[in-house]
Amino acid sequence: MLGVFASEKSIARKAGSSWWHGTDEIGLEEAAKFYDCRFKYFRREIGKDAIKVLVQHLKKGFPCVLSVDNWGHWLTVINWQQGKFILIDSSKDKVINIYSAKQLISRWKIY
């Protein structure tokens, strides 16, 4: 999304990913730095506030990587249009998805 061409394997190596521990936000930040990409961490306790910050980042042209499914998976939100989020989710058969804020919060929220 940022014009950097690198293999998934190379990014995973830079992020310290492993099949038994997965990938955490610290590793993602390390990989982003290596590829000269900005990585900004944000956390909000209230869904409405989280959506507001997410939309602000997307409006600035920054894709956002979100931890979803109780920290079990990462997905990338690439755009926000007409009140909907366009995202890439490798856990779905259709990798590109469109979610409402309610749908996104239901997966993004930690229980």
C-alpha positions in Angstrom: 0.0 0.0 0.0 3.0 2.3 0.5 4.9 1.4 -2.7 7.4 -0.9 -1.0 7.9 -4.2 -2.8 9.0 -6.9 -0.5 8.1 -10.5 -0.1 5.9 -11.7 2.8 8.7 -14.0 3.9 11.2 -11.1 4.1 8.8 -8.9 6.0 8.0 -11.8 8.4 11.7 -12.3 9.0 12.2 -8.6 9.8 9.2 -8.7 12.1 10.4 -11.7 14.0 7.4 -13.7 13.1 7.2 -17.4 13.8 4.6 -20.0 13.4 4.4 -20.7 17.2 4.4 -17.0 18.4 3.0 -15.2 15.4 3.7 -11.5 15.0 3.3 -8.7 17.5 3.1 -4.9 17.1 6.7 -4.5 18.2 7.8 -6.8 15.4 5.6 -5.0 12.9 7.1 -1.7 14.0 10.6 -3.1 13.5 9.7 -4.3 10.0 8.2 -1.0 9.1 11.3 0.9 10.2 13.5 -1.5 8.1 11.4 -0.7 5.0 11.4 3.1 5.8 7.7 3.2 6.6 6.1 5.1 9.4 4.4 3.0 12.1 2.2 4.7 14.7 0.6 2.8 17.5 -2.8 3.9 18.9 -5.2 2.3 21.3 -8.6 3.5 22.4 -10.9 1.9 25.0 -14.2 3.1 23.4 -15.1 1.8 20.0 -16.4 5.2 18.7 -13.1 6.8 19.7 -11.1 4.1 18.0 -13.1 4.5 14.8 -12.5 8.3 14.9 -8.7 7.9 15.1 -8.7 5.2 12.5 -10.6 7.4 10.0 -8.2 10.3 10.7 -5.2 8.1 9.8 -7.0 6.8 6.7 -7.9 10.3 5.5 -4.2 11.2 5.7 -3.5 8.3 3.3 -2.1 5.8 5.9 -3.2 2.2 5.8 -3.7 0.8 9.3 -2.9 -2.7 10.5 -5.3 -3.8 13.2 -5.1 -6.7 15.6 -8.4 -8.5 15.5 -10.1 -11.6 16.8 -8.7 -11.2 20.3 -5.1 -10.7 19.1 -5.4 -13.8 16.9 -5.1 -12.1 13.5 -4.0 -8.9 11.8 -5.8 -7.2 8.9 -5.1 -4.0 7.0 -7.6 -1.2 6.6 -6.7 0.6 3.4 -9.5 3.2 3.0 -12.7 4.7 4.3 -15.4 5.8 1.9 -19.1 6.5 2.4 -18.9 5.4 6.0 -17.5 2.0 5.1 -14.0 0.5 5.6 -12.1 -1.2 2.8 -9.8 -3.9 4.2 -7.5 -6.7 3.3 -8.1 -9.8 5.4 -6.1 -13.0 4.5 -8.4 -15.1 6.8 -11.3 -14.7 4.4 -11.8 -16.4 1.0 -12.5 -13.0 -0.4 -9.4 -11.2 0.7 -10.7 -7.6 0.1 -13.7 -6.8 2.2 -16.0 -3.9 3.1 -17.0 -3.5 6.7 -19.3 -1.0 8.5 -17.9 0.5 11.7 -20.0 -1.9 13.7 -18.6 -5.0 11.8 -15.1 -3.7 12.3 -15.4 -3.0 16.0 -16.9 -6.5 16.6 -13.6 -8.0 15.4 -11.3 -5.3 16.6 -12.6 -5.2 20.2 -10.7 -7.3 22.8 -13.0 -9.2 25.1 
